[in-house]
């Protein structure tokens, strides 16, 4: 069974969706960069090892990254899952977990990287918005895409309503992406992700396959 470390910063809703999805994984630890993260309480209520490493305690980003990596490595995870982790990780950290570090982003990458994605989508007048699960690379929100889900942008949408519909899809596709990962069904060719393990397969699409 594959071991997973989950990194969070806030409420932990994507983490909870992963925990509720009956995946063939062992959650080795949950780590937050904020001690007041509500997600830590969720993890502890489920008897999971949960820790905080306050980024504010470190003057240099590199020192925080190093402390975080040391804690992660105590659990020897197969994958490190960013589930609402709101810190930009440095190049050395990303390289350390290359191919094993996965994130979910609330836009259809490569559109709208960074923060305030729902506001940007509304300001640009796009008709389709959504979310993306991707491998993390040194370039922010730019790694190979594992799966995406789209939602329509409605005429009366504001940031809150659009974010809520996107979040529903985040909870849907992140567990599926993790399932594919731990089952060895993901194969990368350059910046493309194929579904089907080492032999390759169809490009991952927004539709969710039967399990």
C-alpha positions in Angstrom: 0.0 0.0 0.0 1.4 3.4 -1.0 2.2 5.9 1.7 1.0 9.5 1.4 1.9 12.7 3.2 -0.7 15.5 2.8 0.3 19.2 3.1 -2.4 21.7 4.0 -2.8 25.3 5.1 -6.4 25.8 5.9 -9.8 24.1 6.2 -8.6 20.8 4.6 -11.7 20.2 2.5 -9.7 18.5 -0.3 -7.9 16.4 2.3 -11.2 15.4 3.8 -12.4 14.4 0.3 -9.3 12.2 -0.1 -9.9 10.6 3.3 -13.5 9.9 2.4 -12.8 8.2 -0.9 -11.7 4.8 0.3 -8.5 4.9 -1.6 -5.9 2.1 -1.3 -3.4 4.3 0.5 -1.9 4.9 3.9 -2.0 8.5 5.1 1.3 8.6 6.9 1.0 12.2 8.1 -0.8 15.5 7.6 1.4 18.6 7.9 0.3 22.2 7.9 2.3 25.4 7.7 -0.2 26.9 10.2 -0.9 25.7 13.6 -4.5 27.0 13.6 -5.4 25.1 10.4 -8.8 23.6 10.8 -7.6 20.7 8.6 -5.3 19.6 11.4 -8.3 19.0 13.7 -10.0 17.0 11.0 -6.9 14.8 10.7 -6.5 14.4 14.5 -10.2 13.5 14.8 -9.5 10.6 12.4 -6.5 9.5 14.5 -4.0 10.5 11.8 -0.5 11.9 12.7 -0.9 15.6 12.3 1.8 18.3 12.7 2.4 22.0 12.1 5.6 23.6 11.0 4.9 27.4 11.1 6.4 29.1 8.2 6.5 32.3 10.2 9.1 30.8 12.4 11.6 30.8 9.6 13.2 34.0 8.3 14.3 32.3 5.0 12.0 30.3 2.7 14.8 27.8 2.2 15.0 27.1 5.9 11.2 26.4 6.1 11.5 24.2 3.1 14.3 22.3 4.7 12.4 21.8 8.0 9.3 20.7 6.1 11.3 18.2 4.0 12.9 16.7 7.1 9.5 16.1 8.6 8.1 14.6 5.5 11.1 12.3 5.1 10.4 10.8 8.6 7.5 9.1 7.0 9.1 7.9 3.7 6.1 8.7 1.6 5.6 7.5 -2.0 3.7 10.7 -2.8 3.4 14.1 -1.3 0.0 15.6 -1.9 -0.6 19.4 -1.7 -4.2 19.9 -0.7 -4.7 23.6 -0.3 -1.1 24.2 0.7 -0.6 28.0 0.3 3.2 28.3 0.2 5.4 28.5 -2.8 8.0 25.8 -2.5 11.6 26.3 -3.6 13.4 24.6 -6.4 15.4 22.3 -4.1 12.3 21.1 -2.4 10.5 20.5 -5.7 13.5 18.6 -7.1 13.7 16.5 -3.9 10.2 15.1 -4.6 10.2 15.3 -8.4 7.6 13.0 -9.9 6.1 12.4 -6.4 4.7 15.9 -5.7 1.2 16.6 -6.8 -1.0 19.7 -6.5 -4.6 20.8 -7.2 -5.2 24.3 -8.6 -8.5 26.1 -9.0 -8.3 26.9 -12.7 -7.9 25.2 -16.0 -4.2 25.4 -16.3 -2.3 26.9 -18.0 -4.9 29.6 -17.7 -4.8 31.7 -14.5 -1.9 30.4 -12.5 -1.3 31.8 -9.0 -4.0 33.2 -6.7 -7.4 34.9 -7.2 -8.2 32.5 -10.1 -12.0 32.9 -9.8 -11.7 36.7 -9.9 -9.4 36.5 -12.9 -11.8 34.2 -14.7 -14.7 36.5 -14.2 -12.7 39.6 -15.2 -11.6 37.9 -18.4 -15.1 36.9 -19.3 -14.3 33.2 -19.9 -17.2 30.9 -20.4 -15.6 27.8 -18.9 -13.6 27.6 -15.7 -12.5 24.7 -13.5 -9.7 22.9 -11.7 -6.5 21.0 -12.5 -4.5 18.2 -10.8 -0.9 18.4 -11.9 2.6 17.4 -11.0 4.6 20.1 -9.3 7.6 21.5 -11.1 10.0 24.5 -10.5 7.6 26.7 -12.5 4.6 27.8 -10.5 1.4 25.9 -11.5 3.0 24.6 -14.7 3.6 20.8 -14.2 2.2 18.0 -16.3 -1.6 17.8 -16.1 -3.1 14.6 -14.7 -6.8 15.5 -14.8 -9.0 18.5 -15.2 -12.7 19.2 -14.6 -14.7 22.1 -16.1 -17.7 24.1 -14.9 -19.6 26.7 -16.9 -19.3 30.4 -15.9 -22.9 31.7 -15.4 -24.0 35.2 -16.0 -24.9 35.8 -12.4 -21.7 34.2 -11.0 -19.6 36.0 -8.4 -16.3 34.8 -7.0 -18.1 32.9 -4.2 -20.6 31.0 -6.3 -18.0 30.2 -9.0 -15.5 29.0 -6.3 -18.1 26.7 -4.7 -18.9 24.9 -8.0 -15.2 24.5 -8.8 -14.6 23.2 -5.3 -17.1 20.4 -5.9 -15.1 19.3 -8.8 -11.9 19.5 -6.9 -13.3 17.0 -4.4 -14.3 14.8 -7.3 -11.1 14.7 -9.3 -8.3 14.8 -6.7 -9.2 11.4 -5.2 -9.4 10.0 -8.7 -6.0 11.3 -9.7 -4.5 9.9 -6.5 -6.1 6.5 -7.3 -4.5 6.5 -10.7 -1.1 7.4 -9.1 -1.0 4.7 -6.5 -2.3 2.1 -8.9 0.6 2.9 -11.2 -1.6 3.9 -14.1 0.1 7.3 -14.8 2.8 7.5 -17.4 4.5 10.7 -18.5 5.9 11.6 -21.9 7.5 15.0 -21.7 4.8 17.3 -20.4 2.0 15.0 -21.3 0.3 12.5 -18.9 -0.9 9.3 -20.3 -3.3 6.9 -18.5 -2.4 3.3 -18.4 0.7 2.7 -16.5 4.1 1.9 -18.0 2.5 0.8 -21.3 0.9 4.2 -21.8 -2.7 4.8 -22.7 -5.3 7.4 -23.5 -4.8 11.0 -22.5 -6.4 11.8 -19.1 -9.7 13.6 -19.8 -12.0 15.6 -17.6 -14.4 12.6 -17.5 -14.1 10.3 -14.5 -13.6 6.7 -15.4 -15.4 3.9 -13.7 -13.3 2.5 -10.9 
